[in-house]
């Protein structure tokens, strides 16, 4: 298998069960093990980066709104609660 200019060869140490699973999937799909490992690694990294971005967003929003009162936070969230007027019997 030729290595393209955008690919790099490296050595990975994987648990035997992980390698066995990758080999099974590669055989079933009739592709090289490196294709299966690359796809799994890319998907895992995408998920981790998405989680990191979400955590950073929540942290930034928490910091941005930290000084607001509870009523101000409700307004930011688009919810404004007013006191319910109670009707007394006639």
C-alpha positions as CSV (number, residue, x, y, z in Angstrom):
1,X,0.0,0.0,0.0
2,X,1.5,3.3,-1.1
3,X,1.6,6.2,1.4
4,X,0.3,9.5,0.0
5,X,2.1,12.8,0.8
6,X,-0.7,13.7,3.2
7,X,-0.5,10.5,5.2
8,X,2.2,9.6,7.7
9,X,3.2,6.2,8.9
10,X,3.3,5.6,12.6
11,X,3.3,2.7,15.1
12,X,0.4,2.3,17.4
13,X,0.2,0.0,20.4
14,X,-3.3,-1.3,20.6
15,X,-5.0,-3.8,22.9
16,X,-5.2,-7.2,21.2
17,X,-9.0,-7.2,21.3
18,X,-9.1,-3.8,19.6
19,X,-6.8,-4.9,16.8
20,X,-8.9,-8.1,16.4
21,X,-12.0,-6.1,16.0
22,X,-10.4,-3.8,13.5
23,X,-9.1,-6.8,11.5
24,X,-12.6,-8.4,11.5
25,X,-14.2,-5.1,10.3
26,X,-11.5,-4.6,7.6
27,X,-12.0,-8.2,6.3
28,X,-15.7,-7.8,6.2
29,X,-15.5,-4.5,4.3
30,X,-12.5,-5.7,2.2
31,X,-10.3,-2.8,3.1
32,X,-7.0,-2.4,4.9
33,X,-6.9,-2.4,8.7
34,X,-5.5,1.1,8.6
35,X,-8.7,2.4,6.9
36,X,-10.8,1.0,9.8
37,X,-8.4,2.4,12.4
38,X,-8.3,5.8,10.7
39,X,-12.1,6.0,10.5
40,X,-12.5,5.0,14.1
41,X,-9.8,7.5,15.3
42,X,-11.3,10.3,13.2
43,X,-14.8,9.7,14.5
44,X,-13.5,9.5,18.1
45,X,-11.5,12.7,17.7
46,X,-14.5,14.5,16.2
47,X,-16.7,13.5,19.1
48,X,-14.1,14.6,21.7
49,X,-13.6,18.0,19.9
50,X,-17.4,18.5,19.8
51,X,-17.6,17.7,23.6
52,X,-14.7,20.1,24.3
53,X,-16.4,22.9,22.3
54,X,-19.7,22.4,24.1
55,X,-17.9,22.4,27.5
56,X,-16.1,25.6,26.6
57,X,-19.3,27.2,25.5
58,X,-21.1,26.4,28.8
59,X,-18.1,27.7,30.8
60,X,-18.0,30.9,28.8
61,X,-21.7,31.5,29.2
62,X,-21.5,30.8,32.9
63,X,-18.8,33.3,33.3
64,X,-20.6,35.9,31.1
65,X,-23.8,35.6,33.1
66,X,-22.3,35.1,36.6
67,X,-23.1,38.6,37.8
68,X,-26.8,38.6,36.8
69,X,-29.5,38.2,39.3
70,X,-32.0,35.3,39.1
71,X,-34.6,37.7,37.6
72,X,-32.1,39.0,35.0
73,X,-31.2,35.4,34.1
74,X,-34.9,34.6,33.5
75,X,-35.1,37.5,31.1
76,X,-32.0,36.4,29.3
77,X,-33.6,32.9,28.9
78,X,-36.8,34.5,27.6
79,X,-38.9,33.7,30.6
80,X,-40.4,36.4,32.8
81,X,-42.5,35.3,35.7
82,X,-45.0,37.7,37.1
83,X,-46.9,37.3,40.3
84,X,-50.2,35.6,39.9
85,X,-53.1,37.8,40.9
86,X,-55.3,35.8,43.2
87,X,-59.1,36.5,42.9
88,X,-60.9,36.5,46.1
89,X,-64.4,35.2,46.3
90,X,-67.2,37.6,45.5
